[in-house]
Amino acid sequence: MLDKLNLHPKDLLRDLVYRRLWTSILISSFGAQVTMLALPLTAAVLMHASPTQMGVLTFMETLPFVLLSLPSGVWLDRVRKLPVYFVGETLLAIAVASVPLVWWLGSLTMFWLYMVGFVIGAVNTTAGTAAQIVLTQIVPRERLIEAHAKNALATSGAEVAGPAAAGGLINLMGAPLALLTDALLLLSSAGILRGIEIKEVRPVREDAHFWRDLKAGISFVSNKRLLIVLALTVGGWQLCYNAALVVQILFATRLLGLSEQAVGLSYMGMGIGTVIASIYGNRISRDIGPGPCMVLGIAICAVGWSLLAIAPLNHWGIAAFAFMLICFSIGGVLIFINFLALRQAVTPEPMLGRMTSTMRWLILLPAGPGALIGGWMGEHLGLRYSLGFAGLGALLLTLIAWRNPIIRGITVLPNLNRQEV
């Protein structure tokens, strides 16, 4: 089977354990496409949510990162990560399946959607961190950028076919019922994860202490200039991204007049962008360096948001909406395949859980305010202002990041022996 795919003899997909993980990511990503469209569409179309309410919904998904990231990192460094990842996929399935159940009972409210969003964020905070560490237990560190690029390729396959299929499901069944599909896919993904075997060695520490370990994780990150600069850069991008995210569905449905199915077709642009970035991202990172590659990703996102902010409300506006999604996915992949690999490459195994959770906490602190800013601007000034804020903010961030000598100077993936980072 693998020979028919013409894989290189050293291709990561020839490794059975990584291939199972990759397959799980692929299936879970298809489900994520349904939730990505169905949850906000349920709020915007069925619940007639205002821009501010859409901002609160996004804020509730990011709030758990602020509340739980740091303590979950200490906990994850003491437990096996794969079972946490498995349980997380299962809990996500239950959370999204609750929406159609409550809707069928006639009790669906924005408050319930807020709670579902909070659960999704809480699972992503813990199980999402565990998933990133599981990858480092399977893949050698020198191949992490390659692995993240392949994971992005798995996601891209879902992003190409997923939105159109999700839009069709939503159009046929309604947004709430379409979430049942995501629940089934998540359960399938969890089943695949359960079959993975990882030999994880966790040294028993008699001197383990929660608050001391928590402080050690924060101290590790704060003493690594590279990690601090990465956190500030990606945190700034998260502020811009969430400001745009809360209004883009409203822009598509209320200003451009797109149906649920048309929104799904437009979101195929994300898949196209992810495919492009997944194929060429590793090569670009090798050619110009991980740091400059991240800056390029931020700039591409800025172009997409800025163009949509000034797009006319006609067929050119629809094209601009799809183009924005392409830019976002290309930029996002270029940012994160390097960001994830860089922070993992300079962190020793016993510190991975605390480093990952601390970094996720730092970069997502601005996400909640970004969502609230975007929602407020969208409701009081207009949806275009939220997009313009995101675009201009990302352009400014591009200039700041490029002028930073640490980001600009990262031309190769560092290692644990390079103490200067």
C-alpha positions as CSV (number, residue, x, y, z in Angstrom):
1,M,0.0,0.0,0.0
2,L,2.7,2.4,1.0
3,D,4.8,1.5,-2.1
4,K,1.8,2.4,-4.3
5,L,1.9,5.9,-2.7
6,N,5.5,6.2,-3.8
7,L,6.7,7.2,-0.4
8,H,10.4,7.8,0.3
9,P,11.9,4.9,2.3
10,K,12.5,7.3,5.2
11,D,9.1,9.0,5.0
12,L,7.5,9.4,8.4
13,L,4.3,7.8,7.2
14,R,6.2,4.5,6.9
15,D,6.4,4.4,10.7
16,L,3.3,2.5,12.0
17,V,2.9,4.5,15.2
18,Y,3.1,7.9,13.5
19,R,0.8,6.7,10.7
20,R,-1.9,5.9,13.3
21,L,-1.5,9.3,14.9
22,W,-1.6,11.0,11.5
23,T,-4.8,9.0,10.6
24,S,-6.4,10.1,13.9
25,I,-5.5,13.7,13.2
26,L,-7.0,13.4,9.7
27,I,-10.4,12.0,10.9
28,S,-10.6,14.5,13.8
29,S,-9.9,17.3,11.4
30,F,-12.9,16.4,9.3
31,G,-15.0,16.6,12.4
32,A,-13.5,19.9,13.3
33,Q,-14.6,21.3,10.0
34,V,-18.2,20.6,10.9
35,T,-17.9,22.2,14.3
36,M,-16.0,25.2,12.9
37,L,-19.0,26.0,10.7
38,A,-22.0,24.5,12.6
39,L,-21.4,26.0,16.0
40,P,-21.1,29.7,14.9
41,L,-23.8,29.2,12.2
42,T,-26.1,27.8,14.9
43,A,-25.4,31.0,16.9
44,A,-25.6,33.4,14.0
45,V,-28.5,32.0,12.0
46,L,-30.6,30.0,14.5
47,M,-30.0,32.1,17.6
48,H,-29.7,35.4,15.8
49,A,-26.6,36.3,17.8
50,S,-25.2,39.8,17.7
51,P,-21.5,40.5,17.0
52,T,-20.9,41.0,20.7
53,Q,-22.5,37.6,21.5
54,M,-20.3,36.0,18.8
55,G,-17.3,37.7,20.5
56,V,-18.4,36.2,23.8
57,L,-18.7,32.7,22.2
58,T,-15.2,32.9,20.9
59,F,-14.0,34.3,24.3
60,M,-15.5,31.4,26.1
61,E,-13.5,29.0,23.9
62,T,-10.3,30.8,24.8
63,L,-11.0,31.4,28.5
64,P,-10.0,27.9,29.6
65,F,-6.5,28.5,28.2
66,V,-6.1,31.4,30.6
67,L,-7.5,29.5,33.6
68,L,-6.2,26.0,33.0
69,S,-3.0,26.1,30.9
70,L,-0.5,26.6,33.7
71,P,-1.8,24.0,36.2
72,S,-2.5,21.5,33.4
73,G,1.2,21.7,32.3
74,V,2.3,20.6,35.8
75,W,-0.2,17.8,35.8
76,L,0.7,16.6,32.3
77,D,4.4,16.3,33.3
78,R,3.3,13.7,36.0
79,V,0.9,11.6,33.9
80,R,0.9,9.7,30.6
81,K,-0.1,12.0,27.8
82,L,-1.7,9.5,25.3
83,P,-4.6,8.6,27.7
84,V,-5.3,12.3,28.2
85,Y,-5.4,12.8,24.5
86,F,-7.8,9.9,24.1
87,V,-10.2,11.1,26.9
88,G,-10.1,14.6,25.4
89,E,-11.3,13.4,22.0
90,T,-14.1,11.5,23.7
91,L,-15.2,14.5,25.8
92,L,-15.3,16.7,22.7
93,A,-17.6,14.2,21.1
94,I,-20.0,14.4,24.1
95,A,-19.9,18.2,24.1
96,V,-20.7,18.7,20.5
97,A,-23.4,16.0,20.6
98,S,-25.1,17.9,23.4
99,V,-26.0,20.8,21.1
100,P,-28.5,18.8,18.8
101,L,-29.9,17.0,21.9
102,V,-30.7,20.3,23.7
103,W,-32.0,21.8,20.5
104,W,-34.3,18.8,19.9
105,L,-35.6,19.3,23.5
106,G,-36.3,23.0,22.6
107,S,-34.0,24.3,25.3
108,L,-31.0,25.6,23.2
109,T,-29.8,29.0,24.3
110,M,-26.7,31.1,23.8
111,F,-25.7,30.3,27.3
112,W,-25.6,26.6,26.4
113,L,-23.5,27.4,23.4
114,Y,-21.2,29.4,25.6
115,M,-20.8,26.4,27.9
116,V,-20.1,24.1,25.0
117,G,-17.5,26.5,23.8
118,F,-15.9,26.5,27.3
119,V,-15.8,22.7,27.3
120,I,-14.2,22.7,23.8
121,G,-11.6,25.2,25.1
122,A,-10.9,23.2,28.3
123,V,-10.4,20.0,26.3
124,N,-8.1,21.7,23.8
125,T,-6.2,23.2,26.7
126,T,-5.4,19.8,28.3
127,A,-5.7,17.2,25.6
128,G,-4.4,19.6,23.0
129,T,-1.2,20.1,25.0
130,A,-1.0,16.4,25.5
131,A,-1.3,15.8,21.7
132,Q,1.6,18.1,21.0
133,I,3.8,16.2,23.5
134,V,2.7,12.8,22.1
135,L,4.2,13.9,18.8
136,T,7.6,14.5,20.4
137,Q,7.4,11.0,21.9
138,I,6.9,9.5,18.4
139,V,9.0,11.7,16.1
140,P,12.7,12.5,16.5
141,R,13.2,16.2,17.4
142,E,15.3,16.9,14.2
143,R,12.2,15.9,12.2
144,L,9.6,17.9,14.1
145,I,9.1,20.6,11.3
146,E,8.6,17.7,8.8
147,A,6.1,16.1,11.2
148,H,4.2,19.3,11.8
149,A,4.1,19.9,8.1
150,K,2.7,16.4,7.5
151,N,0.1,17.0,10.3
152,A,-0.9,20.2,8.5
153,L,-1.2,18.2,5.3
154,A,-3.6,15.8,7.1
155,T,-5.6,18.8,8.3
156,S,-5.5,20.3,4.8
157,G,-7.2,17.2,3.3
158,A,-10.1,17.8,5.7
159,E,-10.1,21.5,5.0
160,V,-10.4,20.9,1.2
161,A,-13.3,18.5,1.4
162,G,-14.6,19.1,4.8
163,P,-16.2,22.6,4.5
164,A,-18.2,21.7,1.4
165,A,-19.4,18.5,3.0
166,A,-20.1,20.3,6.3
167,G,-22.0,23.0,4.4
168,G,-24.1,20.3,2.6
169,L,-24.8,18.6,5.9
170,I,-25.8,21.9,7.5
171,N,-28.0,22.7,4.6
172,L,-29.6,19.3,4.7
173,M,-29.9,18.6,8.4
174,G,-29.5,22.0,10.0
175,A,-26.5,23.3,11.9
176,P,-27.3,21.6,15.2
177,L,-27.9,18.1,13.8
178,A,-24.7,18.3,11.6
179,L,-22.7,18.3,14.9
180,L,-23.7,14.7,15.4
181,T,-21.3,13.9,12.5
182,D,-18.5,15.6,14.3
183,A,-19.3,13.5,17.4
184,L,-19.0,10.3,15.5
185,L,-15.8,11.3,13.8
186,L,-14.3,12.3,17.1
187,L,-15.2,8.9,18.6
188,S,-13.5,7.2,15.6
189,S,-10.4,9.3,16.2
190,A,-10.3,8.3,19.8
191,G,-10.6,4.7,18.9
192,I,-7.5,4.9,16.7
193,L,-5.6,6.7,19.4
194,R,-6.4,3.9,21.8
195,G,-4.5,1.5,19.6
196,I,-1.3,3.4,19.7
197,E,1.5,2.1,22.0
198,I,4.1,4.5,23.4
199,K,6.8,3.6,25.9
200,E,6.7,6.7,28.1
201,V,9.3,6.9,30.9
202,R,8.2,9.2,33.7
203,P,10.8,9.5,36.4
204,V,9.4,9.4,39.9
205,R,10.3,12.5,41.8
206,E,10.1,12.4,45.6
207,D,10.5,16.1,45.8
208,A,7.6,16.9,43.4
209,H,5.6,19.9,44.5
210,F,2.8,21.4,42.5
211,W,3.5,25.1,43.1
212,R,7.3,24.7,42.9
213,D,6.9,22.7,39.6
214,L,4.5,25.4,38.3
215,K,7.1,28.1,39.1
216,A,9.8,26.0,37.4
217,G,7.9,25.8,34.2
218,I,7.3,29.6,34.1
219,S,10.9,30.2,35.0
220,F,12.1,28.0,32.2
221,V,10.1,29.9,29.6
222,S,11.0,33.3,31.1
223,N,14.7,32.5,30.9
224,K,14.6,31.5,27.2
225,R,14.7,34.7,25.1
226,L,13.6,32.7,22.1
227,L,10.5,31.4,23.8
228,I,9.5,34.9,25.1
229,V,9.9,36.5,21.7
230,L,7.9,33.6,20.1
231,A,5.1,34.0,22.7
232,L,4.9,37.8,22.1
233,T,4.8,37.4,18.3
234,V,2.3,34.6,18.1
235,G,0.3,36.2,20.9
236,G,0.0,39.4,18.9
237,W,-1.2,37.3,15.9
238,Q,-3.8,35.6,18.1
239,L,-5.2,39.1,19.1
240,C,-5.6,40.0,15.4
241,Y,-6.9,36.6,14.4
242,N,-9.7,36.4,17.0
243,A,-10.8,40.0,16.2
244,A,-11.4,38.8,12.6
245,L,-12.7,35.4,13.5
246,V,-15.8,36.6,15.5
247,V,-17.1,38.6,12.5
248,Q,-16.2,36.6,9.4
249,I,-19.3,34.3,9.5
250,L,-21.5,37.4,10.1
251,F,-19.8,39.2,7.2
252,A,-20.4,36.2,4.9
253,T,-24.1,35.6,5.9
254,R,-25.4,39.1,6.6
255,L,-23.4,41.4,4.3
256,L,-22.5,39.1,1.4
257,G,-25.7,37.1,1.7
258,L,-24.2,33.7,1.5
259,S,-26.2,30.6,2.5
260,E,-24.8,28.0,4.9
261,Q,-23.8,25.8,1.9
262,A,-22.1,28.7,0.2
263,V,-20.2,29.5,3.3
264,G,-19.0,25.9,3.4
265,L,-17.9,26.1,-0.2
266,S,-16.0,29.3,0.6
267,Y,-14.3,27.6,3.5
268,M,-12.7,25.2,1.0
269,G,-10.3,28.0,0.5
270,M,-8.8,27.2,3.8
271,G,-8.1,23.7,2.6
272,I,-6.5,25.0,-0.6
273,G,-4.2,27.3,1.4
274,T,-3.3,24.6,3.9
275,V,-2.4,22.2,1.1
276,I,-0.1,24.8,-0.5
277,A,1.6,25.7,2.8
278,S,1.8,22.0,3.9
279,I,3.6,21.0,0.7
280,Y,6.0,24.0,0.5
281,G,6.1,25.1,4.2
282,N,9.0,22.8,5.2
283,R,11.0,23.8,2.0
284,I,10.4,27.5,2.7
285,S,11.4,27.1,6.3
286,R,14.7,25.4,5.2
287,D,15.4,28.1,2.5
288,I,14.8,31.3,4.5
289,G,14.8,30.0,8.1
290,P,12.1,29.2,10.7
291,G,12.0,32.8,12.0
292,P,11.6,34.6,8.7
293,C,9.1,31.9,7.6
294,M,6.9,32.8,10.6
295,V,7.1,36.6,9.7
296,L,6.0,35.7,6.1
297,G,3.0,33.8,7.5
298,I,1.9,36.8,9.6
299,A,2.2,39.1,6.5
300,I,0.1,36.8,4.4
301,C,-2.7,36.8,7.0
302,A,-2.5,40.6,7.2
303,V,-3.1,40.9,3.4
304,G,-6.2,38.6,3.6
305,W,-7.9,40.5,6.4
306,S,-7.1,43.9,5.0
307,L,-8.5,43.1,1.5
308,L,-11.7,41.7,2.9
309,A,-12.2,44.8,5.1
310,I,-12.4,47.0,1.9
311,A,-14.0,44.4,-0.4
312,P,-17.3,45.4,-2.3
313,L,-20.5,43.6,-1.4
314,N,-20.8,41.7,-4.7
315,H,-19.2,38.7,-6.4
316,W,-15.8,40.4,-5.9
317,G,-16.5,40.5,-2.2
318,I,-17.3,36.8,-2.2
319,A,-14.0,36.1,-4.0
320,A,-12.2,38.3,-1.4
321,F,-13.8,36.2,1.4
322,A,-12.5,33.0,-0.1
323,F,-9.1,34.6,-0.7
324,M,-9.0,35.8,2.9
325,L,-9.5,32.2,4.0
326,I,-6.7,31.0,1.7
327,C,-4.4,33.7,3.1
328,F,-5.3,32.8,6.6
329,S,-4.6,29.1,6.2
330,I,-1.3,29.6,4.3
331,G,-0.1,32.1,6.9
332,G,-1.3,30.0,9.9
333,V,0.5,26.9,8.7
334,L,3.8,28.9,8.0
335,I,3.5,30.4,11.5
336,F,2.7,27.2,13.5
337,I,4.9,24.5,11.9
338,N,7.8,26.7,12.8
339,F,6.5,28.0,16.2
340,L,5.7,24.5,17.5
341,A,9.0,23.0,16.2
342,L,11.1,25.8,17.7
343,R,9.7,25.7,21.2
344,Q,9.8,21.9,21.3
345,A,13.4,21.8,19.9
346,V,14.9,23.8,22.9
347,T,12.9,22.1,25.7
348,P,14.1,18.9,27.6
349,E,11.7,16.0,27.9
350,P,10.8,16.5,31.6
351,M,9.8,20.1,31.0
352,L,7.7,19.7,27.8
353,G,4.3,19.7,29.5
354,R,5.0,22.8,31.5
355,M,6.7,24.6,28.6
356,T,3.8,23.8,26.2
357,S,1.1,24.8,28.6
358,T,3.0,28.0,29.6
359,M,3.5,29.0,26.0
360,R,-0.1,28.2,25.1
361,W,-1.2,30.3,28.1
362,L,1.0,33.2,26.9
363,I,-0.1,33.2,23.3
364,L,-3.8,32.9,24.1
365,L,-3.9,35.6,26.8
366,P,-4.5,38.1,24.0
367,A,-7.1,35.9,22.2
368,G,-10.0,36.7,24.5
369,P,-9.5,40.4,24.4
370,G,-9.1,40.2,20.6
371,A,-12.5,38.4,20.3
372,L,-14.2,41.0,22.6
373,I,-12.6,43.9,20.7
374,G,-13.7,42.4,17.3
375,G,-17.2,41.8,18.6
376,W,-17.5,45.3,20.1
377,M,-16.2,47.0,16.9
378,G,-18.4,44.8,14.7
379,E,-21.5,45.8,16.6
380,H,-20.8,49.5,17.3
381,L,-18.7,50.5,14.3
382,G,-19.4,47.8,11.6
383,L,-18.0,44.4,10.7
384,R,-15.4,45.9,8.3
385,Y,-13.8,47.7,11.2
386,S,-13.1,44.4,13.0
387,L,-11.4,43.1,9.9
388,G,-9.5,46.3,9.3
389,F,-8.3,46.2,12.9
390,A,-7.0,42.6,12.4
391,G,-5.4,43.4,9.0
392,L,-3.6,46.6,10.2
393,G,-2.6,45.0,13.5
394,A,-1.0,42.1,11.7
395,L,0.8,44.4,9.3
396,L,2.3,46.3,12.2
397,L,3.2,43.0,13.9
398,T,5.0,41.9,10.7
399,L,7.2,45.0,10.8
400,I,7.9,44.6,14.5
401,A,8.7,40.8,14.2
402,W,11.0,41.4,11.2
403,R,13.0,44.1,13.0
404,N,13.5,41.7,16.0
405,P,17.0,40.2,15.6
406,I,16.1,37.0,17.4
407,I,13.2,36.2,15.0
408,R,15.1,37.3,11.9
409,G,18.2,35.5,13.0
410,I,16.6,32.0,13.4
411,T,17.8,30.4,10.1
412,V,18.1,26.8,11.4
413,L,16.2,24.8,14.0
414,P,18.1,25.2,17.3
415,N,18.9,22.4,19.8
416,L,19.1,21.9,23.5
417,N,22.8,22.6,23.6
418,R,22.4,26.2,22.4
419,Q,22.0,28.0,25.7
420,E,21.8,31.4,24.1
421,V,18.2,30.7,23.0
